[in-house]
Amino acid sequence: MDGFQAYGAGKAGGAFDPLTFIRQPQTVVRLLCWLFSVVILGCISNEGYINRPEEEEEFCIFNRNQNACNYGVGMGMLCFLCCGSLMALDIYFPQISGVKDRKKAVMADIGMSAFWSLMWFVGFCFLANQWQVSEEEDNPLDEGGDAARAAILFSFFSVFTWAVQSLLALQRFRMGADSVFNQEYSDPELPEAPPTEQALPIDE
């Protein structure tokens, strides 16, 4: 990057390097967040509901609380989409020429990551509590039990992955634009300013 850095990326206009992008810590953590959301979504949507012969409708495996299953499915879907959007932003980020625009993008990353970490903490507590108070007679064969426990476990993991993502974004925010970047970086879309003329000393 030739020594120029602004919020974790160099000058705009450089070629995209997939290997460098994949090796970045923020990309690795982002992929983990995406993977965990897929696991939670799949576990609850596929095995989170039980159909008893004597009942007409399926009920949620988490204490028959439909809100618990809806919360897990909704969070998994939204996080899946959010991870995809943030990943696209990470790819486009080095092409953003304006320092202020980069600052806004990093601040949005911090806010969203912290928000999802909090929401997954709430989800973990909610799912774990509903699973703990579930009646054994509602599911004597423990159907979908492994899927329910996996959803709870990966909800717990998601709290930390999103928190780490928020910390990484905070680190990028603190990096800011270094002094060299501020002095020598110019927006490629704007013409360079003409050099200023220095006033000659007047002989007395």
DRENFIPA-907670 format. One record per residue (C-alpha): x, y, z negated; residue number from 1. Coordinates in Angstrom, 1 decimal, padded with zeros to 4 digits, always signed. Layout:
// DRENFIPA-907670
      xx      yy      zz    n
       X       Y       Z  NUM
...
This chain:
// DRENFIPA-907670
      xx      yy      zz    n
  +000.0  +000.0  +000.0    1
  +003.0  +002.2  +000.3    2
  +002.8  +003.3  -003.3    3
  -000.4  +005.2  -002.9    4
  -003.2  +004.2  -005.2    5
  -006.7  +005.7  -006.0    6
  -008.9  +003.7  -008.4    7
  -007.1  +000.4  -007.5    8
  -006.8  +000.8  -003.7    9
  -004.5  +002.5  -001.3   10
  -005.1  +004.9  +001.5   11
  -008.2  +004.4  +003.6   12
  -007.9  +002.9  +007.0   13
  -005.6  -000.1  +006.2   14
  -006.2  -003.5  +007.6   15
  -008.3  -005.9  +005.5   16
  -006.3  -008.8  +004.1   17
  -008.5  -011.7  +003.0   18
  -005.7  -013.5  +001.0   19
  -004.9  -010.4  -001.0   20
  -008.6  -009.7  -001.6   21
  -009.3  -013.3  -002.9   22
  -006.3  -013.2  -005.2   23
  -007.5  -010.0  -006.9   24
  -008.7  -010.6  -010.5   25
  -011.9  -008.7  -009.9   26
  -012.7  -011.0  -007.0   27
  -012.1  -014.2  -008.9   28
  -014.3  -013.0  -011.8   29
  -016.9  -011.8  -009.3   30
  -017.0  -015.3  -007.8   31
  -017.4  -016.9  -011.2   32
  -020.3  -014.6  -011.9   33
  -021.9  -015.5  -008.6   34
  -021.3  -019.2  -009.2   35
  -022.8  -019.1  -012.8   36
  -025.9  -017.4  -011.5   37
  -026.4  -020.1  -008.9   38
  -026.0  -022.8  -011.5   39
  -028.5  -021.2  -013.8   40
  -031.0  -020.5  -011.0   41
  -030.7  -024.1  -009.7   42
  -031.0  -025.8  -013.1   43
  -034.2  -023.9  -014.2   44
  -035.9  -023.9  -010.8   45
  -035.3  -027.5  -010.1   46
  -035.6  -029.2  -013.5   47
  -036.9  -026.5  -015.8   48
  -040.5  -027.5  -015.4   49
  -042.3  -030.7  -016.5   50
  -045.4  -032.2  -015.0   51
  -047.4  -034.4  -017.4   52
  -050.0  -036.8  -015.9   53
  -052.7  -035.6  -018.4   54
  -052.1  -031.9  -017.5   55
  -052.9  -030.2  -014.3   56
  -050.1  -027.6  -014.3   57
  -046.4  -027.8  -014.9   58
  -045.0  -026.3  -018.1   59
  -041.7  -024.8  -018.9   60
  -039.2  -027.1  -020.6   61
  -038.2  -024.3  -023.0   62
  -041.0  -024.6  -025.6   63
  -043.7  -024.4  -023.0   64
  -042.8  -020.7  -022.7   65
  -043.3  -019.7  -019.1   66
  -041.5  -016.4  -019.8   67
  -038.3  -018.2  -020.7   68
  -038.2  -020.0  -017.3   69
  -039.2  -016.8  -015.5   70
  -036.4  -014.9  -017.2   71
  -033.8  -017.4  -016.3   72
  -034.9  -017.7  -012.7   73
  -035.3  -013.9  -012.3   74
  -031.9  -013.2  -013.8   75
  -030.2  -015.9  -011.7   76
  -031.8  -014.5  -008.5   77
  -031.0  -010.8  -009.3   78
  -027.4  -011.6  -010.4   79
  -026.9  -013.6  -007.2   80
  -028.0  -010.6  -005.1   81
  -026.1  -008.2  -007.3   82
  -022.8  -010.2  -007.0   83
  -023.2  -010.2  -003.2   84
  -023.7  -006.4  -003.1   85
  -020.7  -005.8  -005.4   86
  -018.6  -008.1  -003.3   87
  -019.5  -006.2  -000.2   88
  -018.6  -003.0  -002.0   89
  -015.2  -004.5  -003.0   90
  -014.5  -005.3  +000.6   91
  -015.5  -001.8  +001.8   92
  -013.9  +000.0  -001.1   93
  -010.4  +000.5  +000.4   94
  -012.1  +002.2  +003.4   95
  -013.6  +004.9  +001.3   96
  -011.5  +008.0  +001.9   97
  -012.9  +010.3  -000.7   98
  -011.5  +010.1  -004.2   99
  -014.9  +011.3  -005.7  100
  -016.7  +008.6  -003.7  101
  -014.4  +005.9  -005.1  102
  -014.9  +007.2  -008.6  103
  -018.7  +006.9  -008.2  104
  -018.3  +003.3  -006.9  105
  -016.1  +002.3  -009.8  106
  -018.5  +003.9  -012.3  107
  -021.4  +002.1  -010.8  108
  -019.4  -001.2  -011.1  109
  -018.8  -000.4  -014.8  110
  -022.4  +000.3  -015.5  111
  -023.9  -002.7  -013.7  112
  -021.4  -005.1  -015.1  113
  -022.0  -003.9  -018.7  114
  -025.8  -004.1  -018.1  115
  -025.7  -007.7  -016.8  116
  -023.4  -008.7  -019.7  117
  -026.0  -007.4  -022.1  118
  -028.9  -009.0  -020.2  119
  -027.2  -012.4  -020.2  120
  -026.6  -012.1  -023.9  121
  -030.3  -011.5  -024.4  122
  -031.1  -014.4  -022.0  123
  -028.7  -016.8  -023.8  124
  -030.3  -016.0  -027.2  125
  -033.8  -016.3  -025.7  126
  -033.2  -019.6  -024.0  127
  -031.3  -021.1  -026.8  128
  -034.0  -020.2  -029.3  129
  -036.8  -021.6  -027.2  130
  -034.9  -024.8  -026.6  131
  -034.2  -025.2  -030.3  132
  -037.9  -024.8  -031.3  133
  -039.2  -027.0  -028.4  134
  -041.4  -029.9  -029.6  135
  -040.0  -033.3  -029.0  136
  -043.5  -034.7  -028.2  137
  -043.7  -032.3  -025.3  138
  -040.8  -034.1  -023.6  139
  -040.2  -037.5  -025.3  140
  -038.0  -038.7  -022.4  141
  -035.8  -035.6  -022.5  142
  -036.5  -034.9  -018.8  143
  -034.4  -032.0  -017.6  144
  -032.6  -031.8  -020.9  145
  -029.2  -031.7  -019.3  146
  -030.3  -029.0  -016.9  147
  -031.7  -026.9  -019.8  148
  -028.5  -027.2  -021.8  149
  -026.4  -026.3  -018.7  150
  -028.6  -023.2  -018.1  151
  -028.0  -022.1  -021.7  152
  -024.2  -022.9  -021.5  153
  -023.7  -020.9  -018.3  154
  -025.8  -018.1  -019.6  155
  -023.3  -017.9  -022.5  156
  -020.4  -018.0  -020.0  157
  -022.0  -015.2  -017.9  158
  -021.9  -012.9  -020.9  159
  -018.1  -013.0  -020.9  160
  -017.6  -013.0  -017.1  161
  -019.7  -009.9  -016.7  162
  -018.0  -008.3  -019.7  163
  -014.6  -009.0  -018.2  164
  -015.8  -007.6  -014.9  165
  -016.8  -004.4  -016.7  166
  -013.4  -004.2  -018.4  167
  -011.6  -004.7  -015.0  168
  -013.7  -001.9  -013.5  169
  -012.9  +000.3  -016.5  170
  -009.2  -000.3  -016.0  171
  -009.6  +000.8  -012.4  172
  -011.4  +003.9  -013.5  173
  -008.6  +004.8  -016.0  174
  -006.1  +004.4  -013.2  175
  -007.8  +007.1  -011.3  176
  -005.8  +008.9  -008.7  177
  -002.1  +009.1  -009.4  178
  -000.2  +012.3  -009.0  179
  +001.5  +011.2  -005.8  180
  -001.9  +010.3  -004.2  181
  -003.3  +013.7  -005.2  182
  -000.3  +015.5  -003.6  183
  +000.1  +013.6  -000.4  184
  -003.2  +011.9  +000.4  185
  -005.4  +013.5  +003.0  186
  -008.7  +012.4  +004.3  187
  -008.1  +011.0  +007.8  188
  -011.4  +012.5  +008.9  189
  -010.3  +016.0  +008.1  190
  -007.7  +018.0  +010.0  191
  -004.5  +018.8  +008.1  192
  -004.4  +022.2  +006.6  193
  -001.8  +024.5  +008.2  194
  +001.3  +025.3  +006.1  195
  +001.1  +028.5  +004.2  196
  +003.5  +031.3  +005.1  197
  +005.7  +032.5  +002.4  198
  +006.1  +036.2  +002.0  199
  +009.6  +037.5  +002.8  200
  +011.3  +039.6  +000.1  201
  +011.4  +043.3  +000.8  202
  +014.8  +044.9  +000.8  203
  +015.0  +048.0  -001.4  204
